[in-house]
Amino acid sequence: MTTKLPDAKLYFHDVLWSVPWDDIISERNGESKRFLEVMKKMGHILEPCQNWDATPCAMAWLLLWSRNFGIGQSALALLECQLPITGGGQRRMLDVLCRQAVELQLDLMVIANPDEASLGEIDPEKVGEVYDRLCAYIAYCANNESRYYIKMYEKDVLNAVDDLMDSERELLSETSKYSNLFKKLQKELWGDDVENDGPTQVPRRAERRGFAKEQKNRLRRWLQHEDLAKWDDEIRNRVAKKRFVNNFPDLVVGTSVRDMLRKFGMGFGYLSHQRASAVVHGSYIGPFMEDWGQGFIPAVVEDPKILEREAAHVRRFTHNNAFRLHQLREWIADFCVAG
C-alpha cells in the first residue's frame, strides 16, 4: 500500500466499455480487425482498475497502458484511411509506431525483470522491486516534462512568441502599408487565410507563463512523493554532472536501448528503431524515394499488402504489450489503492 500523488485524481472513459466491439470487429478484415481485437482486450484489462487511486504505481501503469492503446489507435487510424495517395505516409508512420511499440515492450521488460528476458512473469518475492521500477518510470516522465515546462516560461521563449505576435499585429494594422502584402504572404508561405480567419490567436504572456509554472509545480510536487524522490534526485544529479538520462532503461539499468535489446534477444528491434529515427529526421533515402530498379520515384503510394505486413509488426508488439500489462496489473493492484 502507498499514498496518492498530491493534487491528483483518476478518471476513466466510460466509452471504452460501451463500445460495441464485436459489431465493429465483425465489419473489418485483416489488420484493422486484429487491432480492434487488441483494443477490445485492452479495454477489458483496464476495466478492473476503476477503483484505483492516483498512486505512483497506478499512474505509471496507466501511462504504460495509454501508450500501448495509443499505438493501436494510431495504427488503426492509418489503416482505415482508404485514399490511395496516403500509402507512402501510412508506411512511414507505421515505421514510427513500430519503434514506439518496441520501446514500450522494452520498458515493460525492464520493469518486470531488468536482468533477463521474460514474458512478464514476476517473482512474488520481488513485487516491491517491480513497484520501485514503476516509481522510477513515473519519476522519469515527470522529471522530463517538468523541465519542458521550465523551458516554456523562460524569458527568451516568452519574448520570441511576443515579438512574433507584435510583428504580426503591426503588419496587419489598418495603418500599415504592408497589410495587404502580409496577408498574401501568409497565404502563400504558410497557408493561412488571414483575410477571413483573422490574426493568429495566442494566449497572453501572463497566461502562458502561468500555465507552464502551474504544470511544472504540479509535477515537482509529485516528485516530492516519498517513493519518487530518490529517482528524481538520481536524475537531477546525473544532469548536473552532464551524464544525461537518455531513456528509461538507462535510468534503471544504466545501459542503452541497443544494449538492452541485445540482452533480451531482441537485437532485430534496433533496426526498426534506426529506420523510424531516419523517417523522423529525414536522414535516409529509402523511406522517401523508392527504387524501382531502373530509377527512383517519390514514395507516395504503397502496395496495400505491404501496409498490412508492416501493420502486422506493430500489432504483434501491441498484443504482446497488452499481455504484459495484464500480467503486471495482477501483481501491483495493492500498490494502486492508497493506504
ABEGO torsion letter per residue (X at the ends): XBBBBBGBBBBBBAAAAABBAAAAAAABBEAAAAAAAAAAAAAAAAAAAAABBBBAAAAAAAAAAAAAAAAAAAAAAAAABABAAAAAAAAAAAAAAAAAAAAAAAAAAAAABAABBBAGBBBAAAAAAAAAAAAAAAAAAAAAAAAAAAAAABAAAAAAAAAAAAAAAAAABAABAAAAAAAAAAAAAAGBBAAAAEBBBBBBAAAAAAAAAAAAAAAAAAAABAAAAAAAAAAAAAAAAGBBBABAAAAAAGBBAAAAAAAAGAAAAAAAAAAAAAAAAGABAAAABBBAGAEBBBBABBBAAAAAAAAAAAAAAAAAAAAAAAAAAAAAAAAABBX
